[in-house]
């Protein structure tokens, strides 16, 4: 089976310019990227081929067709490797599950599944989720409701902060309190945003451009290097602290609680 292209409801609304392809439309709509992509998929029946500039490798397929998605990520996943170029673009996030191929991907997938399917992790997840809802999300929403004349609430920012706190609690055992009524500046959370932006940037410019910027430590890639150092330092420090705590606990007890089990899996991978 190959990826199917559903019958179009109407012609594509994105002009394909000589030399520049469809990139101008994409750049123009970056502030509303999600809505833009949704509109394009609707117009084109769920699957769309994006043509990038002739001097870049920016051609790709967008699809929301469940049949295509099942074909790519489940039934025939091994036929769609990321390849070296995509791995280079995604390098700021390291060799994680969604950036792996072949045996490496299978190993990471098995580890993740073995973790999330345990009763201990489910209990940890539910306890942590209830804690963040009660102590962070609900108070923030209540505060905004009581002060609706003075507070403008960006729900995307709220949910991003909520998920960052939740992830840090689950995997690092620390609450950076990114989500609170004061909406504090949290460098490690900002670093994660910079890395996400870097991935998009690398998709939109020729490889030699971002490679040169990285070599010179300037521009967008200069900020990416700083963000990598900030986030890696934050994670490494938390793992080091938790392992010292784990050794101290093991010296007085033979029992390993749910969080110790989780940290052991993280460090081993």
C-alpha positions as CSV (number, residue, x, y, z in Angstrom):
1,X,0.0,0.0,0.0
2,X,1.1,3.6,-0.7
3,X,0.0,6.8,0.9
4,X,-3.3,7.7,-0.7
5,X,-4.3,11.1,-1.7
6,X,-8.0,11.8,-1.2
7,X,-10.0,13.5,-3.8
8,X,-9.7,17.3,-3.4
9,X,-12.7,19.3,-2.5
10,X,-11.2,22.3,-4.3
11,X,-7.8,23.3,-5.7
12,X,-5.0,24.1,-3.3
13,X,-5.1,27.7,-2.0
14,X,-1.3,27.9,-1.7
15,X,0.5,29.4,-4.8
16,X,3.6,27.5,-5.9
17,X,6.0,30.3,-6.9
18,X,9.0,29.8,-9.1
19,X,12.2,29.3,-7.1
20,X,10.5,29.9,-3.7
21,X,7.8,27.3,-3.9
22,X,5.1,27.5,-1.3
23,X,7.4,28.9,1.4
24,X,6.2,32.5,1.2
25,X,2.6,31.4,2.2
26,X,4.0,29.3,5.1
27,X,6.1,32.2,6.4
28,X,3.2,34.6,6.1
29,X,1.0,32.3,8.1
30,X,3.5,31.3,10.9
31,X,1.6,33.3,13.5
32,X,-1.4,31.1,12.9
33,X,0.4,28.0,11.8
34,X,-2.0,25.4,13.3
35,X,-5.0,27.0,11.8
36,X,-3.2,27.4,8.4
37,X,-2.3,23.7,8.3
38,X,-5.9,22.7,9.3
39,X,-7.4,24.9,6.5
40,X,-5.0,23.5,3.9
41,X,-5.8,19.9,4.9
42,X,-9.6,20.6,4.8
43,X,-9.3,22.2,1.3
44,X,-7.2,19.3,0.0
45,X,-9.2,16.4,1.4
46,X,-6.9,15.5,4.3
47,X,-3.6,15.0,2.4
48,X,-1.4,17.7,0.9
49,X,2.1,17.8,-0.8
50,X,4.0,21.0,0.2
51,X,6.6,22.2,-2.3
52,X,9.5,24.1,-0.8
53,X,12.0,26.4,-2.5
54,X,14.1,24.8,-5.2
55,X,17.3,25.5,-3.3
56,X,16.2,23.7,-0.1
57,X,15.1,20.2,0.8
58,X,11.7,21.4,2.1
59,X,9.2,19.2,0.2
60,X,7.0,17.1,2.5
61,X,3.6,15.5,2.8
62,X,1.0,16.6,5.3
63,X,-1.8,14.2,6.1
64,X,-4.7,13.8,8.6
65,X,-6.1,10.8,6.9
66,X,-6.3,8.0,9.5
67,X,-5.5,5.3,6.9
68,X,-2.3,7.1,6.0
69,X,-1.3,7.6,9.6
70,X,-1.9,3.9,10.5
71,X,0.1,2.9,7.4
72,X,3.1,5.1,8.4
73,X,3.3,4.9,12.2
74,X,2.0,1.4,12.7
75,X,1.6,-1.1,9.9
76,X,4.7,-0.1,7.9
77,X,6.7,2.0,10.3
78,X,10.0,0.3,9.3
79,X,9.5,1.6,5.7
80,X,9.7,5.2,6.8
81,X,13.0,5.8,8.6
82,X,13.9,9.3,9.7
83,X,17.3,9.2,7.9
84,X,20.5,11.1,8.7
85,X,19.2,14.5,7.5
86,X,16.2,14.5,9.7
87,X,18.2,13.3,12.7
88,X,20.6,16.2,12.2
89,X,17.7,18.6,12.2
90,X,16.2,17.0,15.3
91,X,19.6,16.7,17.1
92,X,18.7,19.4,19.8
93,X,16.3,16.8,21.3
94,X,18.9,14.1,21.3
95,X,18.5,10.4,20.4
96,X,15.0,10.1,21.8
97,X,12.2,7.7,20.7
98,X,10.7,9.9,18.0
99,X,14.2,10.5,16.6
100,X,15.3,6.9,16.4
101,X,15.2,4.2,13.7
102,X,15.5,0.4,13.6
103,X,16.7,-1.5,16.6
104,X,17.3,1.7,18.6
105,X,13.7,2.7,18.1
106,X,12.4,-0.8,19.1
107,X,14.5,-0.8,22.3
108,X,13.4,2.6,23.4
109,X,9.8,1.7,22.6
110,X,9.9,-1.4,24.7
111,X,11.4,0.5,27.6
112,X,8.8,3.2,27.4
113,X,5.9,0.7,27.2
114,X,7.3,-1.3,30.1
115,X,7.3,1.8,32.1
116,X,3.9,3.3,31.3
117,X,2.1,0.0,31.6
118,X,3.1,-0.6,35.3
119,X,0.6,0.0,38.0
120,X,3.3,2.0,39.9
121,X,3.6,4.5,37.1
122,X,-0.1,4.9,36.7
123,X,-0.4,5.7,40.4
124,X,2.4,8.2,40.2
125,X,0.9,9.8,37.1
126,X,-2.6,10.2,38.7
127,X,-1.2,11.5,42.0
128,X,1.0,14.0,40.3
129,X,-1.8,15.1,37.9
130,X,-4.2,15.7,40.7
131,X,-1.6,17.6,42.6
132,X,-0.8,20.0,39.7
133,X,-4.5,20.5,38.9
134,X,-5.3,21.4,42.5
135,X,-2.2,23.4,43.3
136,X,-1.5,25.1,40.0
137,X,-4.0,25.0,37.1
138,X,-7.2,25.6,39.0
139,X,-5.8,28.4,41.1
140,X,-4.4,30.1,38.0
141,X,-7.8,29.9,36.3
142,X,-9.6,31.0,39.4
143,X,-7.3,34.0,39.7
144,X,-7.9,34.9,36.0
145,X,-11.7,34.6,36.5
146,X,-11.7,36.9,39.6
147,X,-9.5,39.5,37.9
148,X,-10.8,39.2,34.3
149,X,-10.6,43.0,33.8
150,X,-6.9,43.1,34.5
151,X,-5.7,39.6,33.4
152,X,-5.3,38.4,29.8
153,X,-4.9,34.7,29.9
154,X,-2.9,32.9,27.1
155,X,-4.3,29.4,27.3
156,X,-1.5,28.0,25.1
157,X,1.1,29.4,27.5
158,X,-0.9,28.1,30.5
159,X,-1.1,24.5,29.1
160,X,2.6,24.6,28.0
161,X,3.6,25.6,31.6
162,X,1.3,23.0,33.0
163,X,2.8,20.2,30.9
164,X,6.4,21.3,31.6
165,X,5.8,21.2,35.4
166,X,4.1,17.8,35.1
167,X,6.9,16.3,33.0
168,X,9.5,17.6,35.4
169,X,7.6,16.1,38.4
170,X,7.2,12.7,36.7
171,X,10.7,12.3,35.3
172,X,12.9,14.5,37.5
173,X,11.1,14.7,40.8
174,X,11.1,18.5,40.9
175,X,8.4,21.1,40.4
176,X,9.9,24.2,38.7
177,X,6.5,25.9,39.4
178,X,6.4,27.3,35.9
179,X,2.6,27.6,36.2
180,X,1.6,30.0,38.9
181,X,-0.4,33.2,39.1
182,X,2.8,35.2,38.8
183,X,3.8,33.4,35.6
184,X,7.5,33.4,36.5
185,X,10.4,33.3,34.0
186,X,11.8,29.8,34.1
187,X,15.1,29.5,32.1
188,X,14.9,25.7,31.5
189,X,11.3,26.0,30.2
190,X,12.4,28.9,27.9
191,X,15.3,26.8,26.7
192,X,12.9,24.0,25.7
193,X,10.9,26.6,23.6
194,X,14.1,27.7,21.9
195,X,14.9,24.1,20.9
196,X,11.4,23.7,19.5
197,X,11.8,26.8,17.4
198,X,15.2,25.6,16.3
199,X,13.7,22.5,14.8
200,X,11.2,24.6,12.7
201,X,14.0,27.0,11.7
202,X,16.2,24.1,10.5
203,X,13.4,22.9,8.3
204,X,13.0,26.3,6.6
205,X,16.6,27.2,5.7
206,X,19.3,25.4,3.7
207,X,21.5,23.1,5.8
208,X,24.6,25.1,5.2
209,X,23.0,28.2,6.8
210,X,22.2,26.7,10.2
211,X,25.4,24.6,10.1
212,X,27.5,27.8,9.6
213,X,25.5,29.6,12.3
214,X,26.2,26.8,14.7
215,X,29.9,26.7,13.9
216,X,30.1,30.5,14.5
217,X,27.8,30.3,17.6
218,X,25.6,33.1,16.1
219,X,22.0,33.8,15.2
220,X,19.3,31.3,15.9
221,X,21.9,28.4,16.3
222,X,23.8,30.4,18.8
223,X,20.7,30.6,21.0
224,X,20.1,26.9,20.4
225,X,23.5,26.0,21.8
226,X,22.8,28.1,24.9
227,X,19.4,26.4,25.3
228,X,20.9,22.9,25.0
229,X,23.5,23.7,27.6
230,X,20.8,25.2,30.0
231,X,18.4,22.3,29.6
232,X,21.1,19.5,29.7
233,X,22.6,21.1,32.8
234,X,19.2,21.2,34.5
235,X,18.4,17.6,33.7
236,X,21.9,16.2,34.6
237,X,21.9,18.0,37.9
238,X,18.5,16.6,38.9
239,X,19.4,13.1,37.9
240,X,22.6,13.4,39.9
241,X,20.7,14.6,43.0
242,X,18.1,11.9,42.7
243,X,20.7,9.1,42.4
244,X,22.5,10.4,45.5
245,X,19.1,10.3,47.3
246,X,18.5,6.8,46.0
247,X,21.8,5.5,47.3
248,X,21.2,7.0,50.7
249,X,17.8,5.4,50.8
250,X,19.1,2.0,49.7
251,X,21.6,2.1,52.6
252,X,18.7,2.1,55.1
253,X,16.0,0.2,53.2
254,X,15.7,-2.6,50.7
255,X,12.4,-1.3,49.3
256,X,12.2,0.6,46.1
257,X,9.2,2.9,45.7
258,X,7.6,3.9,42.4
259,X,9.7,6.9,41.9
260,X,13.0,5.1,42.4
261,X,11.9,2.6,39.8
262,X,11.1,5.4,37.4
263,X,14.5,7.1,37.9
264,X,16.3,3.8,37.5
265,X,14.8,3.3,34.0
266,X,15.6,6.9,33.0
267,X,19.2,6.7,34.0
268,X,19.8,3.3,32.4
269,X,18.4,4.6,29.0
